[in-house]
């Protein structure tokens, strides 16, 4: 019996986002949404039923993206670095919002 396919949203289509998009299917992920700057703000509709999102953008975009993902009810894995001076605040907001975040 094969594992269920995970529906994945990618936030950020730079070099890493495009690489994730290319590798995801062979790793058992179905990329249901690939969002970049033109697709902001992030909404539940734009996430197209994703089980989880990977946020791989720029430090100045990470915090607002995390907030929008949590508001849309989507757990997030954050690959972006350089935003950690906001980590305590964002982690508290994620917890208060009933969300999930891995960084």
C-alpha angles and dihedrals in degrees: 000000000000125000117258116265114254115226107226133196118200117206110196124031100206122121095298094042092052090048091051090048091054095046100039099083094053089051095053100265126126110209102219096168133026109186130186136166093295090057096060137157096052111231136176089253093053090050089060096209097313116175091209139359130220112212112204108159134107128309093252091052099043099078097050090044092052090050092050093047092051091047088052090052097246123135112231137212108201116210094168117105131199098058098087095112083076095044098104093050094044093046090052091048092049091051093046089049092053091244135135129232135177119188 
